[in-house]
Amino acid sequence: MNMYEGLFIFGETVQEERLKDLAAYVTTEIEKAGGKVLESRDMGRRSFARIMQKKESGFYLAVTFKIAADKVSVLTSRYHLNDDVFRVQITRVDEKFLNKAPAVAPAVTA
């Protein structure tokens, strides 16, 4: 199984009370496809950089999960069937970079 991160954008017309149900829907679909959810982060409502399909903002959800590579396209197509899901982007995470701290230059004091 490979590790993936999915970014889900729900339409601006979705009520905030329904966001928990939609987050549960996302994780349920991953588990139905044989995956395992590692982390789910509600990123809140954000404005788009430009208007897309006459919408100015959406609710963002980031989910980190493990699943077989051949199941990703099936999973993506299932999310596109839901009208509340505005956009889906699933990218593979290279596990060798996960636990490494970024190189930070020491602070310069004058």
Residue pairs with C-beta under 8 A, 6 or more apart in sequence:
1 35
1 36
1 66
1 67
1 68
2 66
2 67
2 68
2 69
2 92
2 93
3 38
3 64
3 65
3 66
3 92
3 93
3 95
3 98
4 64
4 65
4 66
4 67
4 72
4 90
4 91
4 92
4 93
5 62
5 63
5 64
5 65
5 90
5 91
5 93
6 26
6 62
6 63
6 64
6 65
6 88
6 89
6 90
6 91
7 60
7 61
7 62
7 87
7 88
7 89
7 90
7 91
8 22
8 26
8 60
8 61
8 62
8 63
8 79
8 85
8 87
8 88
9 58
9 59
9 60
9 61
9 85
9 86
9 87
9 88
10 19
10 22
10 58
10 59
10 60
10 61
10 84
10 85
10 86
11 55
11 58
11 59
11 83
11 84
11 86
12 45
12 55
12 56
12 57
12 58
12 59
14 22
14 59
14 84
16 59
18 84
19 42
19 59
19 61
22 61
22 84
22 85
23 40
23 42
23 61
25 82
26 40
26 61
26 63
26 79
27 37
27 40
27 63
29 75
29 78
29 79
30 36
30 37
30 63
30 65
30 67
30 75
31 37
33 67
33 71
33 74
33 75
33 78
34 67
34 68
34 71
35 65
35 66
35 67
35 68
35 71
35 75
36 65
36 66
36 67
37 63
37 64
37 65
38 64
38 65
38 66
39 63
39 64
40 61
40 62
40 63
40 64
41 61
41 62
41 63
42 59
42 60
42 61
43 59
43 60
43 61
43 62
44 59
44 60
45 57
45 58
45 59
45 60
46 57
46 58
46 59
46 60
47 56
47 57
48 55
48 56
48 57
48 58
53 86
55 86
58 86
58 87
64 93
67 75
69 92
72 90
75 90
76 88
76 90
79 85
79 88
80 88
